[in-house]
Amino acid sequence: MNSYHLFKLCMGCKGRSYNKSEEDYKESPHFNFFNMLVKYFMKELKFNDLQIKQYVSVCAKLYEGSFDPWKLNSREYLEAFKAWYKINSSADTYLASVRDSVKNIVKFCKHKKINKLEDYITNWGVTHYISGVLNDNVAYALKLQEVTLSKPEKFMVRKFLKNVPLIKERLEREGRLKTLLESEIQQAKEMLIWISAPV
C-alpha cells in the first residue's frame, strides 16, 4: 500500500472522500506524514496491506467521531488495536476467553457468596474488567455498559465503552459466540442460585 491509498482510506474512515490525483496528493502537506506512516506500518509493525486496512478500520470504529488519522502511529492507537485483536483475532481465542472469564466469575461469586450476576457486575464489574478477570464479550453480555458508573469508573473502562459497538456487531455476526455466551451465563446463574439455597 502506498501513502496515497492509505490517505484515501483514512479520509474514507473520516467520512470524507478524496478525489484528487496522486500527483496532486504528492504536492499536499499530507504527503510526508502518510509516507512516513506507510513505512511505520510495513517496516516497524511488519503489516501487509490487509493488516493495515484492518488496523485503520478498527481504530476508526473504536474512536468513532474522535478518530484522528494523525494518531495512527501513536502508542494509544496501537494499544487499543492490540486489546481488540487479542480478543477478536480468532474464534478459538475469543471462545476460550469467554469460558475462562465466566469460570473465574463463578469462582469469585462463590467465594464472596454472591448469588446474582447482576449484583456481581454492579459491584465488581469495573474492578474485574480492569484486572482482566472480566472479558469484553462477557462484560457486554452482563451489561456493564448499562451499569450506572461514576466519572472515574467510566474513565477506567473507557476502552470497553468505546468497544461496545464492535462487540455488539460481532455478537450479531458470530452466532457461535452468542450461543456460547448465553449458555455459559445461564449455567453460571444456575450454579450461583445454590449459594443461597437452604441446606
KAGI-V406835 format. One record per backbone hydrogen bond with DSSP energy under -1.0 kcal/mol. CO is the residue of the C=O (numbers start at 1). NH is the residue of the N-H. E is the energy in kcal/mol with one decimal. If there is no record, write none. Layout:
# KAGI-V406835
co nh e
CO NH E
CO NH E
This chain:
# KAGI-V406835
co nh e
2 6 -2.0
3 7 -2.6
4 8 -2.3
5 9 -2.3
6 10 -2.5
7 11 -2.6
8 12 -2.3
9 13 -2.1
10 14 -1.3
11 16 -3.2
12 15 -1.4
21 25 -2.3
22 26 -2.1
25 28 -1.7
28 31 -1.0
30 34 -2.2
31 35 -2.3
32 36 -2.0
33 37 -2.3
34 38 -1.9
35 39 -1.5
36 40 -2.2
37 41 -2.5
38 42 -2.7
39 43 -3.0
40 45 -2.0
41 47 -2.8
48 52 -2.3
49 53 -2.3
50 54 -2.3
51 55 -2.7
52 56 -2.6
53 57 -2.5
54 58 -2.8
55 59 -2.4
56 60 -2.3
57 61 -1.9
58 62 -2.9
59 63 -2.4
60 64 -1.1
63 66 -2.6
64 67 -2.0
68 71 -2.5
69 72 -1.5
71 74 -2.2
74 78 -2.0
75 79 -2.9
76 80 -2.1
77 81 -2.3
78 82 -2.5
79 83 -2.3
80 84 -1.9
81 85 -3.1
82 86 -2.5
84 88 -2.1
85 89 -1.7
90 94 -2.1
91 95 -2.3
92 96 -2.2
93 97 -2.0
94 98 -1.5
95 99 -2.0
96 100 -2.5
97 101 -2.1
98 102 -2.4
99 103 -2.5
100 104 -2.3
101 105 -2.0
102 106 -2.5
103 107 -2.1
104 108 -2.2
105 109 -2.9
106 110 -2.5
107 111 -1.9
108 112 -2.3
109 114 -2.8
116 120 -1.9
117 121 -2.8
118 122 -1.8
119 123 -2.2
120 124 -3.2
124 128 -2.7
125 129 -2.0
126 130 -2.4
127 131 -1.9
128 133 -1.4
128 134 -1.9
135 139 -3.1
136 140 -2.3
137 141 -2.3
138 142 -2.4
139 144 -2.8
140 143 -1.3
143 146 -1.4
144 147 -1.1
150 154 -2.7
151 155 -2.2
152 156 -2.1
153 157 -1.7
155 158 -1.2
157 161 -2.4
158 162 -2.3
159 163 -1.7
163 167 -2.6
164 168 -2.7
165 169 -2.1
166 170 -2.3
167 171 -2.4
168 172 -1.9
169 173 -1.6
170 174 -3.5
174 178 -2.1
175 179 -2.6
176 180 -2.2
177 181 -2.8
178 182 -2.4
179 183 -2.4
180 184 -3.0
181 185 -2.5
182 186 -2.1
183 187 -2.4
184 188 -2.2
185 189 -2.4
186 190 -2.2
187 191 -2.3
188 192 -2.2
189 193 -1.5
192 195 -1.5
